[in-house]
Amino acid sequence: MPPCHHAPLPTEFKLGTIFDCPAPLDRHPLTAVALISRRSIDELRQRADIVALAGDYTQMKQRGRDWWGLSPFKSEKSPSFKVNPETGLWYCFSTQQGGDAFKLVIAREGLDFPEAVERVALRFGFKLEYDNGGETSSERSMRGQLLEIHELVADYWRRCFLEDAEHGKWIQNYWTESRKFDPKVADDFSIGFAPVDDSKLIPGLLKKNYTKEAIAQTGLFFGTDRQPDPIRWRCRFRGRLVIPIRDIQGRVIAFTARTLDITPADDPSREAKYVNSPETELFKKSRTVFNLDRARANRKGEDPFVLVEGQLDAIRCHSIGIPGVIAAQGTAVTEEHLAQLRRFTQRLIVFLDSDAAGQKAALRLLPIGLREGLDIRFLSLPGGKDPDEYFSTHSAAEWPALVATARSAMQFCVQSIIPVGSSNTPLAQRLALLETLFPIVEQTGAEEIIREALNEAARHAGIGIREMHMAYERHLATVAARRPAAQLRPAEPTEVTPVKGGGLTTPEEDLIRVLLRHDRYFIPVSENLPLEWIDTNSRASTLLLALLNEAAHGHFKGIRDAINALDDDLRQESARLDALVNYDHDQDPEIRIRINHILKAFHQRQLQTQNRKLDALIASTPSSEVATINSLLAKKIELRKNNTVPPSLPPIN
């Protein structure tokens, strides 16, 4: 997503009137689903770019007509997530889920349907329509109110950074002189200032008709749990430099704030250098990666992400032109963080601070990253500087040379624990270092990575490779002996449910899979295949009948339009069957031959069904009723005589 630049401030701007201006999100009202018109929902479903939406969650690559990516729902190493831009459908083979754009947002973000509609509309700048012509604050979804409030407060604090009567010049000077940032960077990242006097913030939000509950749930204020009057709540970030935290779609969902000399002494968190928003419905620290919305866009192909420690480190590196820079949110890097990155690239450069805390954090994330299948390299700056400090006086021209010095995961791990020159220390000390190394190596899980680490450690510690491997085996045995007996017992056998299949499909499934990719054949098929031949005992059959009915009655305008008119269950079935299709490159004669072959299967099945019915009637007729039996036999002969030629399609010009 491109950087978000705010409109210039009006010349008559005053802090007291900030909330009299339209909120940034007022152009996209967020309301309960009952108020969104059906026409509006249908149009949005038709217009939503499913590839772009899926690209918000995982990196997509085109293969033929389809786009593929790693599953947005679980960690994996091979792509199993398929998107078809023509139908607007997606399907995940790993989790066996599928559907349209709304279903993707519901499945990925845990939203309900109205919130998913709001989310997709906001993503594509679509103006929703409402059956009652408007909205009230009580009708806004809670999530919608929270998103609006965060955007509005970010805009307000940005304006305070520029215009605060008491500290505006001071905070701008701090940014440019003390932090050595260009003013354009502050504009690019919407850097703000939460004024010491926070008396205008709550009244402004109440004036915009946000509920007291929504304001409290933002986490931006102290006192919400013990003080019923919101006017008496205090802002969490008073007198601090404020950095908006955005989700992968670029929406403000939280803030991080740095303490300043002017931060009030009565601030409960005055001693903390940085304070983050608490976790809310919008913001989960273990899932949120700072600057990921920009980093995924300014990388190229399989270029690595660059993980730095703090938000200002990320802003510094991004501002000088280093691509793919991200940061965690003041917490340990989690599996969820790394799983998100893995969906966009397999490569990661860990560029944490060179102090003891930074090195410890790097060692913690190393085994997690390797388990996620990431190719991790570790980069340290000379002199123990952090990235913000270093690049405040150096240019991005030095970046390639720095990257060339990055160490592999195992080199970093071993060299961090077993320092240079350890081979000269007593053997007992070297073996003690291994007790720190082995538990980290063990967590990586992969045999080849463990072997690399042990060989590297042997060279550094001056221990023979064979002896190093034996020491590691002793470590594993010791760990196993310490485990509770319950963990050592073999697992109880579990009953495995047999998987039905064997590659057999029905004519209905075969036909719908062809038609989903070649929808120009829907009308010819509807004209040649009697709809009563369709067996409606499966979802695929119900789907085929619904779409052919549309074509038979002249309502078929294209596959995406037809699928959008289906219910959610049949849309998911469309996604499943569409994901199995591999008919992308067939020429028209080949497609027609395939369809005619399927129509022949329908014809044969229909004849067999009718013959079985006649045979059953003959078998149940008493032998004394000769006339009835002869009549049934005549019908069998007539059936065979009049149905020798199956239906087929003429060539399409």
Secondary structure, DSSP 8 states (H G I E B T S, - for coil): ----------TT--GGGGGGS--TTTTS----GGGB-HHHHHHHHHH--HHHHHHTTS--EEETTEEEE--SSS--SS--EEEETTTTEEEETTTTEEE-HHHHHHHHH---HHHHHHHHHHHTT----BTTS---GGGS-HHHHHHHHHHHHHHHHHHHHHH-TTTHHHHHHIIIIIS---HHHHHHTT-EEE-S--TTHHHHHHHTT--HHHHHHTS-EESTTT-S-GGG-EETTTTEEEEEEE-TTS-EEEEEEE--TTS-TT-TTTT-SEEE----SS--TTT--BTHHHHHHHS-TT--EEEESSHHHHHHHHHHT-TTEEE--SS---HHHHHHHHTT-SEEEE---SSHHHHHHHHHHHHHHHHTT-EEEE---GGG--HHHHHTSS-GGGHHHHHHT-EEHHHHHHHHHS-TTGGGS-HHHHHHHHHHHHHHHHHH--HHHHHHHHHHHHHHHT--HHHHHHHHHHHHHHHHHHS-HHHHS------------SS---HHHHHHHHHHH-GGGHHHHHHHS-GGGS--SSHHHHHHHHHHHHHHTT----HHHHHHTS-HHHHHHHHHHHHT---TT--HHHHHHHHHHHHHHHHHHHHHHHHHHHHHHHHHS-TT-HHHHHHHHHHHHHHHHHT-S--------
